[in-house]
Amino acid sequence: MTSELAEHVSAVRLVDHHVHGAFTADLDRADFETHLNEGSPEPVPEWMTQFDSQLGFAIRRWCAPVLDLPAHATADEYWARRAELGVRTVTERFLRAAGVSDWLVDTGYGADAILDVDGMAAASGGRGHLIVRLESLAEGMAADGVSGRDYADEFGARLERAARHAVGVKSILAYRCGFDIDLSPPTPQAVATAAGRWLDSGGTRLADPVLLRHGLHAAVRLGLPIQIHTGFGDRDLDLHRANPIHLLDFLRSPGVADVPIMLLHCYPYHREAGYLAQAFANVHFDVGLAINHIGVRSTQVVAESLELAPFAKQLYSSDAWGPPELHHLGAVLWRRAVGRVLGRWVDDGDWSAADALRVVDMIGGGNARRVYRLE
């Protein structure tokens, strides 16, 4: 890698276009290690440590120096120093070290335990922007006692109000029912019937396909960028049903082509996402979340994400939630990966250095600033 490219990759200010807040309270080590495992919500078995994983090794390598420890400090040394500094200092160090100018924050899950949009901005010295989660909006309506008959109108009104303060919306229908269903707009009667049934059952976790479809198409009519979780996640999704290739009929439906569709995470279906980004002018994607969890292997995934899709359709994200190490590490590993991959292509004469610098700027932040209309 040329020194110019290395310096540029290190210095570029990123836009983390899909992220959640960092924890606001100190954790004990067992809780911390639980949050280093995306797949399982259960405690880490006593006969193992989550530090013995690609993510755990990456934390000891790249996060330890931020806490004044040598790279590859032991897990015990790392935890002792982290506990000594406390949550506020640890969070500020990691968020500021990430080199992120803008955080696009989904506050729809676990909001009482993590920093909100303003809190992320204050702790990092950057800017925060709101992403509205559609399913959380619906669940809030249920808690307020909205009737099935009024559901559709009330959802539209609340979405419009929330959007005034947001740069985009997000759906987690991959977790709730998967993509291999009819994703066409439901009729008003179908929405009212489904809403009544859901609300009568308690109106807690929204998993009704009709209401999920309704929310998705309400977002299409709104016109803001729509983030859609795809691929890897925790175990309450069926991974094979979260392949973005199942979204083909939705992407072909009227009106959708006018709205930016942001495919999140995508791994292990990042090549399918790359195809969709090439095939549909409004489709963009990232390989966030997995980058943290696969650690040193993230270089390979970033290289694969650059195979097919136009570079103007790719964005950076960490999808960090909770431990601020993840907000920092996502940026570190992405910079490391893109520097190595593009640097090799420049060294081999396949790319010019000028083109590599442009692509770093596009994916690192420029594409997100354009799509989300960040000022």
N, C-alpha and C positions, 0 to 999 in steps of 0.2 A: 504494500500500500504506500502511495506517495505521502510525503509529509503534509502536503497541502490538503489532501483528502482526509487524512487522519485528524488534522487540526479542525477541519470544517465539520466533520462528523461529531467530534467532541464538543464543539461550541454551538451547534445549531439548536435553537430554541424550539422545543417540540410542542405540538398540540396533542394532548392525550384525549382523543375524541370519544372514548368510552371508559369511564372510571367511576369508582364509588369513593366514599369518604374513608379516611383513616380512623382507627379507634380513638376514642376520647378518654378511655380509662386504662390504667395498668392491668395487665393480665398476669396470671401465673404461668409457669412454663407449660403445663399441660394444656391449657387453653390456647396458648400461642401455637403450640405444635399442631393442635387440631386444625388451626386455620392455615396450615401449610399443606393441607390435603384438600383439593377441590372436590374429589369424588365422594368422600365419606364424611358424614356429619358426626360420626361416632368418635369417642376418645381414642387416641393412639394406644394400641395395646402396650401393656407394661414391659413386654419383652423386646420392644423396638423403640426407636426414636425417629421422628419425621425429619430430623437433620440428616439421616442417612437416606437421602434422595437427591435427585438432580437439583431440586429447588433448595434443599438444605445445604448442599455443597456450594451452590451459587451464592447463598447468603453468607456463608463463611468466607468465601473468596471476595465478593464484591461489596458486601455491606459492612463487614467487620472494620475496614479502614475508615469508614464514615464515623464509626464510634471510637476511633483512636486505637484500634487493635490491629495487629498484623494480619495480612491476608492469610486465610486458612486457620485462623484461631480455632481452638476446639469449641465444640458446642457449649461446654460448661463455661469456658472463658467468655464466650459471646453472651450467654445468658446473664452471667454475673454483671458484665459491663452494661448491658441493656437495662437491667433492673436498677443499677446504680444511677443511671442518667434520668430515668423516668419518662413517662409517655410524652410529655410536652416537648422536651428537648429532643428525644429520639425522633418524634414525628417531624419537627421543624427541620432537623438535619437531613432526613431522608427526602422530604418533599423539595427542599431547596436544592439538594444535590442532584435531583432528577433533571434539572435544566428544562422544565416545562413552563411555557408561557401561559397556556390556557388549559384548564381542566373542564371537560364536559361531563357533568356529574349526574348520574342516576341515583337518586335518593330513595328509590322505591322499595328497598329491602333493608331491614335492620336499621332504620334511620335513627332510632334512639341510642344506638351504640357508636355511631360514627359521625365525623364532621359533616356538616351540611355544606352547601355551595359556598357560602360566605366564609365558613370555617376553613375550607380547603384553600381559598384564596389568601386568607390571612396567614395561615401557617406556612404557605409556600412562597408568598411574595408574588404570586402570579394572579391570574384572573380565573374566576369560576363562572360557569354557565350551566343552566338547568336543562336536564333531559327528563321529560315526563314519562313515567312508566304507565302504560295503558291499563294493565291489570290492577295495579295499585289504585288507580283512579276509580275503577269499578268497585273494588272492594271497600273503598272509602264511602261510596254511595250506599252500599249495602249496610254499612255500619250506621249510616244516617237515616235508615228506614225508608228509602225510596221505594215506590211500588213498581211492580212489573209493568203496569200500564204506562208509567211515566219514565221508565228506564231509558229509552232511546233518546228522548228529548233532553233529559237531565244529563245524560252522558255527553251529548254533544255540547251542551251549554258549559259544563264543567271543563271539558277538554279545551274549548275555545278560551275560557278564562285562564286556564293554566298555561296555555300556549303563549299568552301575552308576555310571559316572563321566561320563556324557554326558547332554545335554539333547535330543539328536535324532540321526537318522541321515541319510545321503545316498546317492543312487544317481546314477551317471553313465552309465546305460544308453543315454542319448541318443548318447553318443560311441561306445559299443561295438556297438550294433545298431540304434538308432533305436526309435521307438515304434510303428511300423506293423507289428507282429508280434502273435502270440498272447501276451497278457500274463496268462493264467490260471495258477493254481498247477500246476506239473508234478507228476507222480506220483513217489513215492520211487524206483521202478525207473528212471524217466527221469533223475532226478538222479544216481543212482549210475552209470549208463551214461555220461552226459555228463561227470561228474567224472572217471571213469576215462580217458576219451578225452582230456580236457584235460590231466590230470596226466601221462599218457603222452607227450604232445606237448611237455612241458617246463613247463607250468603257469605261464606268465609273464603276459602281458596277458590278462585275462579278457574274452572276447568271445562266449562260448557263450550263446546265447539262453536255453537251459534253465536254466543256472546263474544267469544274471542274473535270470530270473523267480523262481527259488527264493529268491535273496537278497531280492528285493523283498517277497515274501509272508512270508518269515521276519520282516522288519521290520514288516509289518502285524500279525502276531501279537504282536510285542513291544509295540506300542502307542505308542511314542514318535513325535513328529512326524517325517515322512519328507520330506526335501528331495529334489527331482528337478530336475536340470539340464534346462532347455528352451531352445530358440532359439539365439541367437548364441553362438559359441565358436570354438575354433581349428579348423583345416581338416581334422582327422581325423574330424569328424562330417559327416554329410550334412544340411545345414540343413533341407531340406524334410521330413526324417524326424524332426526334433526339434520339430515343431509340437505344442504340448500338446493340440491338439484330437484327436490320435490316441490320447489317454489315456482317451477316453470310456468304452470298454468296461471298462477297468481300474477307473475310478471307480464304475462301476455294479455291480462285482462284490461278492459278500457279504464282509462284514468291513471293507472299505476305508472305508466311510462312518463307521466309528467312530474313524478315525485322522486327525489333521491332515495334509493333503498340502500341501506348500509348494513351489510352482512357482517356480523360480529364474530370474532374468534375463528370459526370455520374449521380449524384442525380437528380431526384428520382429513377433512373434506376441503382443504384449502385449494386443491387443484380444481375441484368442481366450482368453487367460488370464483376462481380465476377465469374459468370458462364463462360463467354467468356475467362477470364484469366485462368480458370481451364481447359477449353476445347482446347485452342490453346496455344502452347508453346511460341509463339512470342507476345502474348497479355499481356499488363500490364495496370494498371489503378490507378487513384487516386480519392479522394473525395474532392478535392480543390474547391474553390469558395463557395460552399454551407456551408462549415464549418463556414465561417465568417457570412453569412447571417442568419444562424439558431442559432447562439450564443450558449446558454447553452445546446440546444438540439443536438449540434454536437457530444456529447458523444455517443448518441444513434446511429448516422449515422456511426461513426468510429467503433463501436461494430458490426454493421451489415456488414460493409465492410470486417471484419475479419472472416466472417462466412464460406465462401466456397473457395475463391481463395487462392492459395499458397502464403505464406508471401513473397516469393522472387519475386512476380509479382506485388507488391503494392509499391507506391511511395508517398512522401509528396509533396504537392503544395499548394500555397495560391491563385493563379490566381489574385493577387492584381493588380489593375490598378488605378493610380491616388493618392488618399489619402494614405499617408504612414502608417496610422493607420492599413490599411488592410494588409500590408506586415508584420507588427508586430503581429496583432491579429490572422492571420492565424496560425502562429507558436505557439502563446500562447494557442489557443483553441485546436490545435492538441496535444500539449504536455499534456494539462489538460485531454483531452479525452483518449489518449492512456495510460496515467498513471493510470487513474481511472479504465479503462476497464481491462488492464492487471494486475493491482494491485489487483483487486477483484478476478481474476482467480488464482493468486498466493496465496492470503489469503485463498481461498477456497480449495487449494490443487490440483486444476486442472492443473496448470502449475507450473513448477519450476521457481525460480527467475532467474536462468541462462538462461533459454529459453526466458523469458520475455525481458531480457537485449539484447539478440541477435536479437529479432524481432524489438525492438525499433531501433537498429542500422541499420537493413536491410531497413526498411521502411523509416526511417528518412533520410538516405543518401546513405547507401551502395548499394542498388539496382540501384539508379540513377547513381552513380559513375561507376557501371559496365556497364549498358545499354548504357549510353552516352559516355563511355570511357573517363571519366574525369581523368586527370593525377593528 
